[in-house]
Amino acid sequence: MHLIFLLLLLTGSVLGSSSNSSSDLSGMLMHHVSDQKEWAILPAVPPIPIHDLKIGSLTIPLTMHAIMLVIAAAILIIVFCAAFSGNRTTPGKLGLAIEPVVLFIRDALIYPVMGEKLGQKWLPFFLTLFFFLLTSNIMGLIPLFGTSTGNLSVTTALALIILVAIVAQGMQSNGIFGFFKNMVPAGLPLPIGIFLILIEIPGLFIKCSVLAIRLFANMIAGHFVILSLLLLIFIIHPAASVISVPLALFINLLELLVAVIQALVFTILSAIFISMFSSHH
Amino acid sequence: MEQAVSGINISYFGAVISLAIIVAGAAFGISTLGSKALDSMARQPDIKNDARILMILGAALIEGVAFFAAVACLILIMTK
């Protein structure tokens, strides 16, 4: 009983926190999903405006998602420094909680895909990537914060990092021309080889952009469905909250699963791409 | 011929029908993947851990294609 009342209060506060009282419902939905220049914390408190960062003559425009990135990084630094700090021979409680996840990523995702040598070199990068994505995805489900990976710019930036990593590791393993020669099987006549390389290069760009779009669309779709279900309360009748709020609860739980799975899939696909383009014949 | 009903854009119809077909295709693919994975796990229980990760990976890849199409249809609906 308390749970139902709490849920109704939370949903009312989430939907009432828009400062511009527009009766435009799709505008309200886009306002809750897209990036804003102000950070709405509590329903009754006016939202905090976010100013641009001025360093000398340069201006870095900051929005809510940019601040969420900094908060996710701060959470990661604090948690991991507290868990694995000092000269420990046995892990502490926080270390015992994080260690199975780290070992799972190392033994089940990275080492079988990339091998021992390459895996040891790239392991810190993939651990950082996985925990950053996990933190950012789960932060979107907490009412105070926003989803920074629900912004196409953030996921495109991550995919660009993976693209640079693929090309750099490929050119380091095989040489600059060997990177392109590695894309086609050996022993082909030259025209067919050039044709295949011309097809594989856009394939590389498409793989990285599909990484970005997959993560973005999964995060946005969850929020869209929850907000659409809750906006049904405004469209139809306030009594529809009896149906909408439990459905929104279940979709929130599904979104938690999707958040973890999408972080895993991004990491494992990046590892597969890096090892695919840098393997020796 | 005059338009009897004003304000209904026929491009909504095309976007929603295509979205339904694409999502149905993705659901069909993921269900086939899940059933084959469970069959193989029942046949050889030693593979359980590897097959579980591969199943989730395959489902996420197929879902990525479906979400790509969903985002494209959503853009079509929102901007028309």
Interface residues (C-beta under 8 A of the other chain):
Chain A: S26 A108 L109 V210 I213 R214 F216 A217 N218 I220 A221 I261 Q262 L264 V265 I268 L269
Chain B: N49 I53 I56 L57 A60 L61 E63 G64 V65 F67 F68 A70 V71 M78
